C-alpha cells in the first residue's frame, strides 16, 4: 500500500487496513518486524500500528529508536531498521519493558542471543536461521544474491500446516525507494509512484 497520510510518502505491506508488517518512507527509513519469541501479552499497541507510526514520524534509525522508547507494545517483537545513510539497528520490544537495542542487521524469532522460550525457538529453527543470516552477511554478498537466499531453506519455510510458512520476501532498497516482493520464480517491484496493480501468487503448501 502506498500512502501519504501525513507529510511523508510511505510504501509497505498493509495489515488491518492501516497498519504495516514492513515498509519504508520516502525519506529513506525502512522497518521490518519479526515475532520476538516470548509468550504472553499486555496492554499496548499492536505492532503493525507501531511500524506505521515510526514510518510516519521518523526519517532515520536514530529518530525511530528514540520514538520507540515511548510506545507501549502488546507483545514481544524484533524491529529491524535501516536508513539511506546506512545506519542499522534491531530493537527487541516486549510489554512492560524498555526496548533492548543492538547494532545488528538480522533478527529471527527470539531475543538476540538467548531465546526466552527455547522450545518455540527450536520449533521455528530461529537460532539456526539467525546464524545462517550472520554467516551470509560476513561474505558481504551483493544485495540481489542475499535476497535470493531468502527463497531457499533454511530462510524459506514451508510448514504451513504447523503455522510457519513463508508467504513472501520483501526486498526494500531505501536508497532508491524501491520494494520488490519475491517468490521462487516470481518478483514484483513497486515504488512510491507505482500505479494500482494486481499480481496473483499461488503459494504451494508443501
C-alpha positions as CSV (number, residue, x, y, z in Angstrom):
1,X,0.0,0.0,0.0
2,X,1.3,3.5,-0.9
3,X,0.0,6.3,1.3
4,X,0.5,9.9,2.3
5,X,-1.4,10.1,5.5
6,X,0.7,12.9,6.9
7,X,3.8,14.6,5.4
8,X,5.6,11.5,4.2
9,X,5.1,9.1,1.4
10,X,5.0,5.5,2.8
11,X,5.1,2.2,1.0
12,X,4.7,-1.1,2.7
13,X,2.8,-4.3,3.3
14,X,-0.6,-3.4,4.7
15,X,-2.1,-5.1,7.7
16,X,-5.7,-4.5,9.1
17,X,-6.2,-1.6,6.6
18,X,-3.7,0.9,8.0
19,X,-1.1,-1.0,10.0
20,X,2.1,-2.3,8.3
21,X,4.0,-5.5,8.5
22,X,7.0,-3.9,6.9
23,X,7.6,-0.7,5.0
24,X,9.7,2.4,4.1
25,X,9.2,6.0,3.7
26,X,10.4,8.4,1.0
27,X,12.9,9.9,3.4
28,X,14.8,6.6,3.4
29,X,13.8,4.8,6.6
30,X,12.8,1.1,6.4
31,X,11.4,-1.0,9.2
32,X,10.6,-4.8,9.4
33,X,9.2,-6.9,12.2
34,X,9.6,-10.5,13.4
35,X,7.9,-12.2,16.3
36,X,10.2,-11.9,19.3
37,X,9.7,-15.3,20.8
38,X,8.3,-14.6,24.2
39,X,4.8,-15.7,25.0
40,X,2.0,-13.6,26.6
41,X,0.5,-10.1,26.0
42,X,-0.4,-7.0,27.9
43,X,-1.9,-3.6,27.2
44,X,-0.2,-1.7,24.5
45,X,-0.3,-1.0,20.8
46,X,-0.4,-3.8,18.1
47,X,3.0,-3.9,16.3
48,X,1.6,-3.1,12.8
49,X,0.4,0.2,14.1
50,X,3.9,0.8,15.7
51,X,5.6,0.1,12.3
52,X,3.2,2.5,10.6
53,X,3.7,5.2,13.3
54,X,7.5,5.1,13.1
55,X,7.5,5.4,9.3
56,X,5.1,8.4,9.5
57,X,7.1,10.4,12.0
58,X,10.8,9.4,11.6
59,X,13.4,9.8,8.9
60,X,16.4,8.0,10.4
61,X,17.1,4.9,12.5
62,X,18.1,7.1,15.4
63,X,14.8,9.1,15.3
64,X,12.8,5.9,15.1
65,X,14.5,4.3,18.0
66,X,14.0,7.4,20.1
67,X,10.3,7.3,19.4
68,X,10.1,3.6,20.0
69,X,11.1,4.1,23.6
70,X,7.9,6.0,24.3
71,X,5.5,3.4,22.9
72,X,3.9,0.6,24.9
73,X,3.6,-2.6,22.9
74,X,1.2,-5.6,23.4
75,X,3.5,-8.5,22.6
76,X,7.2,-9.3,22.0
77,X,8.7,-8.4,18.7
78,X,12.0,-7.7,17.0
79,X,12.0,-4.5,14.9
80,X,15.0,-4.2,12.5
81,X,15.6,-0.8,10.8
82,X,17.9,0.8,8.3
83,X,18.0,4.1,6.6
84,X,19.5,5.7,3.5
85,X,22.6,6.7,5.5
86,X,23.5,3.1,6.2
87,X,22.6,3.0,9.8
88,X,21.0,-0.2,11.1
89,X,19.7,-1.5,14.4
90,X,17.4,-4.1,15.8
91,X,15.2,-3.4,18.8
92,X,13.6,-6.2,20.9
93,X,10.4,-4.9,22.4
94,X,8.0,-6.5,24.9
95,X,5.2,-5.5,27.2
96,X,6.2,-3.6,30.3
97,X,9.9,-3.1,29.4
98,X,12.1,-0.7,27.6
99,X,13.4,-1.7,24.1
100,X,16.7,-3.6,24.1
101,X,18.6,-2.2,21.1
102,X,21.7,-3.6,19.3
103,X,23.5,-2.5,16.2
104,X,22.8,-5.7,14.2
105,X,21.2,-6.2,10.8
106,X,19.4,-9.5,11.5
107,X,16.6,-10.8,13.6
108,X,14.6,-14.0,13.6
109,X,12.1,-15.2,16.2
110,X,13.9,-14.9,19.5
111,X,15.6,-12.2,21.6
112,X,19.1,-11.8,20.2
113,X,21.4,-14.5,21.6
114,X,19.2,-16.2,24.1
115,X,15.6,-17.4,23.4
116,X,13.1,-16.7,26.1
117,X,11.2,-19.9,25.0
118,X,13.8,-22.4,23.8
119,X,11.2,-25.0,22.8
120,X,9.4,-22.5,20.5
121,X,12.7,-21.3,19.1
122,X,13.7,-24.8,18.2
123,X,10.4,-25.5,16.5
124,X,10.8,-22.4,14.4
125,X,14.5,-23.0,13.8
126,X,15.1,-19.5,14.9
127,X,18.6,-19.8,16.2
128,X,19.6,-21.8,13.1
129,X,18.2,-19.1,10.7
130,X,19.8,-16.3,12.6
131,X,23.2,-17.9,12.4
132,X,22.7,-18.6,8.7
133,X,22.0,-15.0,8.1
134,X,25.0,-13.9,10.1
135,X,27.3,-16.2,8.0
136,X,25.8,-14.8,4.8
137,X,26.5,-11.2,5.8
138,X,30.1,-11.9,6.7
139,X,30.7,-12.7,3.0
140,X,29.3,-9.2,2.1
141,X,27.1,-10.6,-0.7
142,X,25.5,-8.5,-3.5
143,X,22.0,-7.4,-2.4
144,X,20.4,-9.5,-5.1
145,X,22.3,-12.6,-4.0
146,X,21.3,-12.0,-0.4
147,X,17.6,-11.6,-1.5
148,X,17.8,-14.9,-3.4
149,X,18.9,-16.7,-0.2
150,X,15.5,-15.9,1.3
151,X,13.9,-18.1,-1.3
152,X,15.7,-21.2,-0.1
153,X,15.9,-23.2,3.1
154,X,16.6,-22.6,5.9
155,X,15.3,-19.0,5.4
156,X,12.3,-20.0,3.4
157,X,9.8,-22.1,5.4
158,X,7.1,-24.4,4.1
159,X,5.5,-25.7,7.4
160,X,2.1,-24.2,6.6
161,X,0.2,-26.9,8.4
162,X,2.2,-26.1,11.5
163,X,1.5,-22.4,11.1
164,X,5.0,-21.4,9.9
165,X,5.1,-20.9,6.2
166,X,6.8,-18.1,4.2
167,X,4.2,-16.0,2.3
168,X,6.6,-13.6,0.7
169,X,10.0,-12.0,0.9
170,X,10.1,-8.2,0.9
171,X,13.3,-6.7,-0.5
172,X,13.5,-3.0,0.4
173,X,16.0,-0.6,-1.1
174,X,15.5,2.7,0.8
175,X,18.4,4.4,-1.1
176,X,16.4,4.2,-4.3
177,X,12.9,4.0,-2.9
178,X,12.2,0.5,-4.3
179,X,10.4,-2.5,-2.9
180,X,10.5,-5.9,-4.6
181,X,8.3,-8.8,-3.4
182,X,9.9,-12.1,-4.1
183,X,8.7,-15.7,-4.5
184,X,10.5,-18.6,-6.2
185,X,10.4,-17.8,-10.0
186,X,8.4,-14.5,-9.5
187,X,9.2,-11.0,-8.4
188,X,7.0,-7.8,-8.3
189,X,8.6,-4.4,-7.9
190,X,6.8,-1.4,-6.5
191,X,7.9,2.3,-6.0
192,X,6.3,5.3,-4.5
193,X,5.0,6.2,-7.9
194,X,3.6,2.8,-9.0
195,X,0.0,2.7,-10.2
196,X,-2.5,0.3,-8.8
197,X,-1.9,-3.3,-10.0
198,X,-2.6,-6.9,-9.0
199,X,-0.5,-10.0,-9.1
200,X,-1.8,-13.4,-8.2
201,X,0.6,-15.8,-6.5
202,X,-0.4,-19.4,-5.6
203,X,1.9,-20.4,-2.8
204,X,2.5,-24.2,-2.6
205,X,1.7,-25.6,0.9
206,X,4.2,-28.4,0.7
